[in-house]
Amino acid sequence: MLRSFYDRFHRADARITEWMARSGVRFTRIALGVVFLWFGVLKFFPGLSSAEMLAGRTIETLTFGLVPPPVSLPVLALWECAIGLGLITGVALRLTLLLLFLQMPGTLTPLFLFPQETWARFPLVPTLEGQYIIKNLVLVGAGIVVGATVRGGRLIADPKAAAAIQIVGQVTKAAQQPQGGSR
């Protein structure tokens, strides 16, 4: 009886894992797009985005005062909406991911530029604003996962198939290395 339960559990677990491998990257891409589109749209409406003031001051500081918030916030809103729409639709993914990765360093800089607003106790206790910023690391990770598939890559649920592909990759890499010869 215990063996039967284990076999059923193993089969169900394998089916769920296969579904996750088939759907996970697409779901991550679309969810990431929804977050960017949502937060981007909020920035078009003054006072709706909780990050608006900090984002505007950050860009102003990074540009040495050349780009004030009334200019930077609509540009940032448009930028985030473009990322969101690109991720949701899957159109121009390489360009979309480039925009995402160009934006991310700027989103982390308030942690260093405005520590009095982003840390209750540096470096272990972020304020709510600091937590909002630190979560961008998850967005970067999700972008990396999506980016790993733009050339046709995908997740593989079967550990034996994944191991075989890894071996093939190692053999291919070794075959491409120059052979040791005379110096």
C-alpha positions as CSV (number, residue, x, y, z in Angstrom):
1,M,0.0,0.0,0.0
2,L,2.8,2.4,0.9
3,R,4.6,1.5,-2.4
4,S,1.4,2.2,-4.4
5,F,1.0,5.6,-2.7
6,Y,4.7,6.4,-3.5
7,D,4.2,5.4,-7.1
8,R,1.1,7.6,-7.5
9,F,2.8,10.5,-5.8
10,H,5.9,10.1,-8.0
11,R,3.8,10.1,-11.2
12,A,1.7,13.1,-10.1
13,D,4.9,15.0,-9.1
14,A,6.5,14.2,-12.5
15,R,3.4,15.5,-14.3
16,I,3.3,18.7,-12.2
17,T,7.0,19.2,-12.8
18,E,6.6,18.7,-16.5
19,W,3.8,21.3,-16.5
20,M,6.0,23.8,-14.6
21,A,8.8,23.3,-17.1
22,R,6.4,23.8,-20.0
23,S,4.7,26.8,-18.5
24,G,7.0,28.4,-16.0
25,V,9.1,30.7,-18.3
26,R,6.0,31.9,-20.2
27,F,4.2,32.6,-16.9
28,T,7.3,34.4,-15.5
29,R,7.6,36.5,-18.6
30,I,3.9,37.5,-18.6
31,A,3.8,38.1,-14.8
32,L,7.0,40.2,-15.0
33,G,5.4,42.2,-17.9
34,V,2.2,42.8,-15.8
35,V,4.3,44.2,-13.0
36,F,6.2,46.5,-15.3
37,L,3.1,47.7,-17.2
38,W,1.2,48.3,-14.0
39,F,3.9,50.2,-12.2
40,G,4.7,52.1,-15.4
41,V,1.1,53.2,-15.9
42,L,0.9,54.4,-12.3
43,K,3.8,56.7,-13.0
44,F,1.8,58.6,-15.6
45,F,-0.6,59.8,-12.9
46,P,1.1,62.0,-10.3
47,G,0.7,60.9,-6.8
48,L,-0.4,57.3,-7.6
49,S,3.0,55.6,-7.5
50,S,4.6,55.2,-4.1
51,A,8.0,55.1,-5.9
52,E,7.4,58.3,-7.9
53,M,9.2,60.8,-5.7
54,L,12.2,58.6,-4.9
55,A,12.5,57.6,-8.6
56,G,12.4,61.2,-9.7
57,R,15.0,62.3,-7.2
58,T,17.2,59.4,-8.1
59,I,17.2,60.2,-11.8
60,E,17.8,63.9,-11.0
61,T,20.7,63.0,-8.8
62,L,22.2,60.5,-11.3
63,T,22.0,63.1,-14.1
64,F,23.5,65.8,-11.9
65,G,20.3,67.8,-12.0
66,L,20.0,67.8,-15.7
67,V,16.8,65.7,-15.9
68,P,14.2,67.0,-13.3
69,P,11.4,64.7,-12.2
70,P,8.7,66.4,-14.4
71,V,10.8,65.2,-17.4
72,S,12.1,61.9,-16.0
73,L,8.9,60.4,-14.6
74,P,7.0,60.4,-17.9
75,V,10.0,58.9,-19.6
76,L,10.4,56.3,-16.9
77,A,6.7,55.5,-17.1
78,L,6.9,55.0,-20.9
79,W,10.1,52.9,-20.5
80,E,8.4,50.6,-17.9
81,C,5.3,50.3,-20.1
82,A,7.4,49.4,-23.1
83,I,9.1,46.7,-21.0
84,G,5.8,45.5,-19.7
85,L,4.1,45.3,-23.2
86,G,7.2,43.6,-24.7
87,L,7.2,41.0,-22.0
88,I,3.4,40.4,-22.1
89,T,3.3,40.1,-25.9
90,G,6.7,38.4,-26.3
91,V,7.5,40.9,-29.1
92,A,11.0,42.2,-29.4
93,L,12.1,40.3,-26.4
94,R,15.8,40.9,-26.8
95,L,15.2,44.7,-26.9
96,T,12.7,44.4,-24.1
97,L,15.2,42.6,-21.9
98,L,17.9,45.1,-22.8
99,L,15.6,47.9,-21.6
100,L,14.9,46.0,-18.4
101,F,18.6,45.3,-17.6
102,L,19.5,49.0,-18.4
103,Q,16.9,50.1,-15.9
104,M,17.7,47.8,-13.1
105,P,21.0,49.4,-11.8
106,G,19.2,52.7,-11.6
107,T,16.4,51.1,-9.5
108,L,18.9,49.9,-6.9
109,T,20.9,53.2,-6.5
110,P,18.5,54.8,-4.0
111,L,19.8,52.2,-1.5
112,F,23.1,54.0,-1.7
113,L,22.1,57.6,-2.6
114,F,19.3,57.9,0.0
115,P,20.2,55.5,2.8
116,Q,18.3,57.6,5.4
117,E,15.1,56.8,3.4
118,T,15.8,53.2,2.4
119,W,17.3,51.7,5.6
120,A,16.0,51.7,9.1
121,R,19.3,50.0,10.2
122,F,21.9,49.6,7.5
123,P,22.5,47.0,6.1
124,L,20.0,44.5,7.6
125,V,16.8,46.4,8.1
126,P,15.4,48.2,5.1
127,T,12.5,50.6,5.3
128,L,9.3,49.9,3.2
129,E,10.9,51.9,0.4
130,G,14.1,49.8,0.7
131,Q,12.1,46.6,0.6
132,Y,10.4,47.8,-2.5
133,I,13.8,48.4,-4.1
134,I,15.4,45.2,-3.0
135,K,12.6,43.2,-4.6
136,N,14.0,44.4,-7.9
137,L,16.6,41.6,-7.5
138,V,13.7,39.2,-8.1
139,L,12.8,41.1,-11.3
140,V,16.4,40.8,-12.4
141,G,16.4,37.0,-11.7
142,A,13.1,36.6,-13.6
143,G,14.6,38.6,-16.5
144,I,17.6,36.3,-16.6
145,V,15.4,33.2,-16.7
146,V,13.3,34.7,-19.6
147,G,16.5,35.9,-21.4
148,A,17.9,32.4,-21.2
149,T,15.1,31.2,-23.5
150,V,15.1,33.9,-26.2
151,R,17.2,31.8,-28.5
152,G,15.0,28.8,-28.1
153,G,16.2,27.4,-24.8
154,R,13.8,25.9,-22.3
155,L,13.5,24.3,-19.0
156,I,13.8,20.5,-18.9
157,A,11.8,18.6,-16.3
158,D,13.3,15.1,-16.9
159,P,16.6,14.9,-14.9
160,K,17.9,12.1,-17.1
161,A,17.4,14.2,-20.2
162,A,18.9,17.3,-18.6
163,A,22.0,15.2,-17.6
164,A,22.4,13.9,-21.1
165,I,22.1,17.4,-22.5
166,Q,24.7,18.6,-20.0
167,I,27.1,15.9,-21.1
168,V,26.6,16.7,-24.7
169,G,27.3,20.4,-23.9
170,Q,30.5,19.5,-22.1
171,V,31.7,17.2,-25.0
172,T,30.9,20.0,-27.5
173,K,32.8,22.6,-25.4
174,A,35.8,20.3,-25.1
175,A,35.8,19.6,-28.8
176,Q,35.9,23.4,-29.5
177,Q,38.9,24.0,-27.3
178,P,42.2,24.3,-29.1
179,Q,44.3,21.1,-28.7
180,G,47.6,21.4,-26.8
181,G,50.4,21.8,-29.2
182,S,53.9,23.1,-29.4
183,R,54.7,26.4,-27.8
